[in-house]
Amino acid sequence: MPVINRAVDNTQPAGSNPVSLASGAEYLGPQKSDNSCVKRDLGFTGQISGKWYAVFGDTNYCAPGVTDSTSMLATAGGFYGMVRDSISAMTDNVLETHDLHLNSDTPVAYPLQFVPYNSSWGEDESTGFGGTSLCETNATADEGLVFYAVNENVAGIKGAGVAKVKVVNGVPTVIQRFGDSGYWWNASTTPRYGDVAAYRDEKSDYIYALGGAPNSAVGYAMSDYVYQARVKAKDAFNLSQYEYWQGRAAGWSSELPTHFDSTTAVMWNSGQGTIMWSPHYNCYFFVHTAPGGTDILIRTAPSPEGPWSNDVTVYTATVKEFGGMVYAGVSHPYLDPTGKTLTISYTNYPADTEAIRLTFN
C-alpha cells in the first residue's frame, strides 16, 4: 500500500503560470454543423491517426427542415428528438464541424448516438454517456478509446468506463465497451476516471484520465476533488495495467485509492476541460472553466500529472440567459502547431458551443 502524506494538500497551485495574452481574446462565434442542424454541448477534441474529432454530449435535433442551428426557428415548437452523445470531424474552421454517423432523415439528417447503450445492462435511450476526448491507442490500426461516465439521470452516475474506438471507413466507431456492466470504475466507491479530461500524451506512451470524486465523497469540499489515472496506450484495454495517483509523495500505484481528499487528489473545483502540450510555452496546459461561472481558464504544469499552477483567466463569456454559465473548456491545438495562438471552444448554457482565439506574448 503506498504511503500517503496526510499533511500535504496536493491540490494547491505550484510553480508559476507563464500564460500572457498579447491582446484580448477574439470572439469567433458559434459552432455549427456543415451537414446537420443540432444544439449540443461539450465537443471535447482528440485525434486518431492525425485526424481530429470532437465528442459532444447531449445532442438535440433542431426543427425539421431548419438548417441553421442559431436561428430562432431551430427550437421553435418544442422537442424534436435527441441522442445522449455524438461525434463530429473537425475542420480547418473551428466554427464548422462535420457530423458523423448520421441517420436517414430528410431533408436534414441528424447524428446517431456515438456510445451505444446496452439494454442487457439496464440501459436505454435515456442513459447518458458523458464522454471526453478521443485518445489514440494504435495509429497503425486506426484505433483509440473514449472514456465515458454512465449517467442514469435521477439515479445518478453509475460508473466510468472505456470504449474501444476504431476508424471504419473514415468514421470513428465504438466497437467494444469494457466491464461486466459497461464500465470499469464503480462511481459509488471509485473516482469517475476520464469524465473531467482525457489526454494522450504526445511526449510519452501514456494516456491520462482525470475524473471526479466517487459518490461516497459528499459535501461541497469533498465532492469537488479531481483524481487521476494513467495507462500506456498499448495497454489501455487491460484494466490491470492502469495506475492511480496517490498524491505527490506516494506517486503512482496499481492499487485504487481508498482515501479521497486533498492528499490523493490532483486538483480541486475545476471544470471539465482538455490537456495539451504548448510548444510556445514549453509546458502543458489544462484548458477548463470556472464551475458555475463564465471564465475560461488555463493552468500549466511541467508534466501531465502536475503539479499544476494557478489559473489565468483568458476570457469571460457573455451568457445566453439570466443566471447562465459556461462549461467544458476545449482546446484546438491542431489549428496552430506553433502554439503562438490557441483556439478554444466552450459550451454556453444550455446548448450552444462557441469559440474564441487567443494570441500569446
BELPE-V121723 format. One record per residue. N is the residue number from 1. OMEGA is omega in whole degrees, 0 to 359 (none if undefined). D_CENTER is the distance of its C-alpha to the mean C-alpha in Angstrom with 1 decimal. Layout:
BEGIN
N:OMEGA:D_CENTER ; N:OMEGA:D_CENTER
END
This chain:
BEGIN
1:180:30.6 ; 2:178:29.0 ; 3:185:30.8 ; 4:179:28.6 ; 5:184:29.9 ; 6:181:29.8 ; 7:186:31.0 ; 8:174:28.0 ; 9:185:25.1 ; 10:182:22.3 ; 11:180:20.0 ; 12:180:22.5 ; 13:178:21.9 ; 14:179:23.6 ; 15:181:25.0 ; 16:179:24.9 ; 17:185:22.3 ; 18:188:23.8 ; 19:179:21.7 ; 20:183:24.3 ; 21:177:24.4 ; 22:178:27.4 ; 23:180:27.3 ; 24:179:25.3 ; 25:179:22.0 ; 26:177:22.8 ; 27:184:21.5 ; 28:179:21.1 ; 29:181:20.6 ; 30:173:18.7 ; 31:177:16.9 ; 32:173:18.9 ; 33:178:19.3 ; 34:182:22.4 ; 35:177:23.3 ; 36:178:22.3 ; 37:186:22.1 ; 38:170:19.3 ; 39:187:17.6 ; 40:180:13.9 ; 41:177:10.7 ; 42:183:7.0 ; 43:181:7.4 ; 44:186:4.6 ; 45:175:7.5 ; 46:185:9.1 ; 47:170:12.8 ; 48:179:15.5 ; 49:175:19.1 ; 50:179:18.5 ; 51:185:17.1 ; 52:181:13.8 ; 53:177:11.9 ; 54:176:9.3 ; 55:180:7.8 ; 56:177:8.8 ; 57:181:9.5 ; 58:185:13.2 ; 59:184:15.2 ; 60:179:18.7 ; 61:176:21.6 ; 62:182:23.8 ; 63:181:27.6 ; 64:178:29.4 ; 65:179:30.7 ; 66:183:28.6 ; 67:181:26.9 ; 68:184:25.5 ; 69:178:22.5 ; 70:179:23.6 ; 71:176:27.1 ; 72:179:28.4 ; 73:186:29.5 ; 74:183:26.0 ; 75:180:25.8 ; 76:175:29.6 ; 77:173:31.2 ; 78:189:28.3 ; 79:184:25.9 ; 80:180:25.9 ; 81:181:23.5 ; 82:166:19.8 ; 83:186:17.4 ; 84:170:14.5 ; 85:179:12.1 ; 86:181:12.9 ; 87:180:12.5 ; 88:170:14.0 ; 89:177:15.5 ; 90:180:15.2 ; 91:177:18.6 ; 92:177:20.4 ; 93:185:20.1 ; 94:182:16.7 ; 95:183:18.2 ; 96:176:19.0 ; 97:177:16.9 ; 98:186:18.7 ; 99:183:17.7 ; 100:181:18.3 ; 101:180:19.9 ; 102:175:22.0 ; 103:185:24.6 ; 104:180:28.3 ; 105:175:28.7 ; 106:2:31.0 ; 107:179:31.4 ; 108:177:27.6 ; 109:184:25.3 ; 110:182:22.0 ; 111:168:19.0 ; 112:181:19.3 ; 113:182:16.8 ; 114:177:14.5 ; 115:186:14.3 ; 116:174:18.0 ; 117:183:19.4 ; 118:184:22.4 ; 119:180:25.3 ; 120:176:26.9 ; 121:180:24.1 ; 122:181:24.8 ; 123:173:22.0 ; 124:185:22.7 ; 125:178:21.3 ; 126:182:20.3 ; 127:180:17.9 ; 128:177:14.3 ; 129:181:11.6 ; 130:182:8.2 ; 131:176:6.3 ; 132:190:3.1 ; 133:169:5.0 ; 134:178:8.7 ; 135:181:10.8 ; 136:176:14.5 ; 137:182:17.0 ; 138:184:20.2 ; 139:181:20.8 ; 140:181:24.3 ; 141:182:23.5 ; 142:183:20.5 ; 143:177:18.3 ; 144:178:14.8 ; 145:169:12.6 ; 146:171:9.5 ; 147:180:8.7 ; 148:173:9.0 ; 149:179:10.8 ; 150:187:14.2 ; 151:178:15.1 ; 152:171:18.8 ; 153:182:18.9 ; 154:181:22.1 ; 155:177:22.1 ; 156:183:18.6 ; 157:181:16.0 ; 158:183:18.1 ; 159:178:16.0 ; 160:185:13.0 ; 161:179:13.6 ; 162:175:13.4 ; 163:175:14.4 ; 164:183:16.3 ; 165:176:15.8 ; 166:177:18.8 ; 167:182:19.5 ; 168:182:22.5 ; 169:177:24.6 ; 170:184:21.9 ; 171:176:19.3 ; 172:186:16.5 ; 173:176:17.6 ; 174:181:16.8 ; 175:178:20.1 ; 176:170:19.7 ; 177:186:18.0 ; 178:180:19.1 ; 179:183:20.9 ; 180:179:24.0 ; 181:179:22.2 ; 182:176:19.0 ; 183:181:17.1 ; 184:188:18.0 ; 185:180:17.3 ; 186:186:19.2 ; 187:179:17.6 ; 188:187:21.1 ; 189:187:21.7 ; 190:175:18.7 ; 191:181:15.4 ; 192:188:12.4 ; 193:177:11.2 ; 194:183:7.7 ; 195:174:6.5 ; 196:178:5.8 ; 197:174:4.6 ; 198:187:6.2 ; 199:171:8.9 ; 200:184:12.2 ; 201:180:14.7 ; 202:180:17.2 ; 203:177:19.8 ; 204:179:20.1 ; 205:192:19.8 ; 206:166:16.9 ; 207:180:13.4 ; 208:181:11.7 ; 209:178:9.7 ; 210:184:9.3 ; 211:180:10.0 ; 212:184:12.1 ; 213:176:15.8 ; 214:181:17.9 ; 215:180:19.6 ; 216:178:22.8 ; 217:187:21.7 ; 218:181:23.0 ; 219:185:23.7 ; 220:184:21.9 ; 221:187:22.2 ; 222:185:21.4 ; 223:184:18.5 ; 224:175:16.5 ; 225:180:16.5 ; 226:183:13.5 ; 227:183:14.4 ; 228:174:13.6 ; 229:175:14.8 ; 230:178:15.5 ; 231:173:17.3 ; 232:186:19.1 ; 233:182:17.7 ; 234:182:21.1 ; 235:192:21.0 ; 236:181:17.5 ; 237:177:19.1 ; 238:186:21.6 ; 239:183:20.6 ; 240:182:23.6 ; 241:180:22.3 ; 242:175:19.3 ; 243:186:20.0 ; 244:182:19.0 ; 245:181:19.2 ; 246:182:22.3 ; 247:185:22.5 ; 248:182:24.0 ; 249:184:27.4 ; 250:178:26.8 ; 251:186:23.9 ; 252:180:22.5 ; 253:175:24.1 ; 254:180:24.1 ; 255:175:24.6 ; 256:177:22.1 ; 257:177:22.4 ; 258:181:24.7 ; 259:188:24.8 ; 260:175:22.0 ; 261:186:22.5 ; 262:181:22.3 ; 263:181:24.1 ; 264:180:21.4 ; 265:177:18.2 ; 266:176:16.5 ; 267:182:15.8 ; 268:172:16.5 ; 269:175:15.5 ; 270:178:12.4 ; 271:175:9.8 ; 272:182:6.0 ; 273:181:5.4 ; 274:175:6.0 ; 275:180:9.2 ; 276:173:12.0 ; 277:176:15.8 ; 278:177:18.0 ; 279:180:21.4 ; 280:181:22.9 ; 281:178:22.6 ; 282:178:22.5 ; 283:178:19.8 ; 284:174:16.0 ; 285:161:13.9 ; 286:180:11.1 ; 287:183:10.3 ; 288:182:9.5 ; 289:176:11.7 ; 290:183:14.7 ; 291:179:14.3 ; 292:184:16.7 ; 293:184:17.7 ; 294:184:17.7 ; 295:170:17.1 ; 296:191:14.6 ; 297:171:14.7 ; 298:168:14.8 ; 299:188:15.9 ; 300:179:17.3 ; 301:176:18.4 ; 302:183:20.7 ; 303:178:18.6 ; 304:179:15.0 ; 305:183:16.4 ; 306:2:17.8 ; 307:185:19.9 ; 308:181:18.0 ; 309:169:20.1 ; 310:178:20.4 ; 311:167:18.2 ; 312:177:19.7 ; 313:183:19.3 ; 314:180:19.0 ; 315:172:19.1 ; 316:187:20.0 ; 317:172:19.3 ; 318:186:21.9 ; 319:183:20.8 ; 320:184:21.9 ; 321:181:23.9 ; 322:180:25.7 ; 323:181:23.6 ; 324:181:20.3 ; 325:172:17.2 ; 326:179:14.1 ; 327:178:10.5 ; 328:176:6.9 ; 329:186:8.1 ; 330:178:7.4 ; 331:179:10.1 ; 332:187:12.4 ; 333:182:14.7 ; 334:182:16.4 ; 335:175:18.3 ; 336:182:20.3 ; 337:179:20.8 ; 338:182:23.0 ; 339:178:20.4 ; 340:172:23.1 ; 341:177:20.9 ; 342:175:17.2 ; 343:182:15.7 ; 344:170:12.8 ; 345:181:11.7 ; 346:178:10.8 ; 347:173:11.7 ; 348:186:15.3 ; 349:13:16.2 ; 350:187:17.0 ; 351:176:15.6 ; 352:174:15.9 ; 353:183:13.5 ; 354:184:15.5 ; 355:175:15.7 ; 356:174:17.6 ; 357:178:19.1 ; 358:170:20.1 ; 359:186:23.2 ; 360:170:23.7 ; 361:none:27.1
END
